[in-house]
Amino acid sequence: MSHSKVDMRSDTVTRPTPAMRQAMAEADVGDDVYGDDPSVNALQLRVAELLGFEDAMFVPTGTQSNLCAIMAHCERGDEYLVGQMQHTYRWEAGGAAVMGSVQPQPIAHQPNGTLALADIEAAIKPDDVHYARSRLLALENTLGGSVMPLDFLAQASALAQRHGLARHLDGARLFNAAVAQGEGGDWRSAARRITSHFDSVSVCFSKGLGAPVGSMLCGSQALIKRARRVRKMAGGGMRQAGVLAAAATHALDHHVDRLADDHRRAQRLAHAFAELPGLQVAPVHTNIVFVDITPHAKEKAVGLIDFLAARGVLANGLYRLRFVTHLDVDDAGVERAIEAMRERFSGN
C-alpha cells in the first residue's frame, strides 16, 4: 500500500516511528516464557502500577488478552455478561465460547453505549441447574470511540459485586478515554479512576499508541497466574519479546499525550461531514467518527469506499462508514478526507 494514502480504516494501521524502531533495536531481551526478559518485566510492573493492579502479563494481541481474562475468571459452563457490540462478544471469533466453553450472554446497548443496569441484573442467572453460572461482567471503554461515563462504570461494577460477579474491562482504547476525561491533561489519574472499578483490565499498545504489536492484561497475582497458563495454551508465550515491550514502553513515554491531537482531528472530520447533505454523524468523543448515509442519499453510498480510495483516502465500511484518526494521520490528511467526501456528497 502506498504511504501517500491517508489510511483511516483503523488506528491499528500505524507504523512504528523511527524513534520507536530505534528503541526496539536497542532493547534488552531474554526468554519471557522463563520470566527472563527484562524489558517485558519492567513494562509489566510499570503498567500494573500505573493502573492500580498487583500484576500484569504482556500478550501479543488484545483479543488474546481478553480471552485470557475471561478464561481466568470463568470455568467451563460459566457465562459472562457482555454488550452486543463489544469486541469480546462480536469481533473476537467467539473465542471464549470456542476455547473456554464460556457462554456469552449479550445485552443490548443504550443509545450512549452503556448497558441498562436493569438489563444487567435481569441477565444474571439464578443458582439453578438449568442455567449457566453467571460469573463475570465484561465492559468496554472506549466503545466505538465513545467514552463510558464514570458513574455508569461505578454503578455497573457495584451491581456486579452485589451478585458475586467478577468485572473485566476491555480497555483496548483506555488511554483515549483517559485523555478525554483527564482534567488539565492528567490522563494518569483519569485512567486510575476508570480501572478502579474492575478486577482485570486489558489495554492495547498497537492502536492509538502506535506500537506494532502488544497488549497488557492487568489483575491480581492469582488471576495473572491463571491467565499465564491460558496464554501458553493459546500460543501467546513469546521468547525474546523485549523488542515488542520496548515499542510499548516508547509509546507510553511519547504517544499518550498526543492522543489529544487525534481527538481534535476527529472533531474536525465530524464537523465537516455534518455539514454535507445526506450524512448523519454520530457524536464523537475520541478518535473514531461514524457516518450514516440518509435514505435519500443512498445512491451515493454505492461504491463509496472505492471512490474514496481512488482519491487516496482509506475508510472502513464494514457495517457503518468509519474514519479513525491516529498517529499517521496529520491535518493535511484530515483535509484530504474532507475534500473527498465533499466531492461525493455536495457534487462539487
Helices and strands as residue ranges (DSSP letters): E 6-7, H 18-25, G 32-34, H 38-51, E 55-59, H 62-73, E 78-83, H 87-90, H 95-100, E 103-107, H 117-123, E 133-140, H 150-162, E 166-171, H 174-181, G 183-185, H 187-195, E 200-204, E 215-219, H 221-233, H 242-254, H 259-274, E 279-281, E 288-293, G 295-301, H 304-310, E 313-314, E 321-324, H 331-345
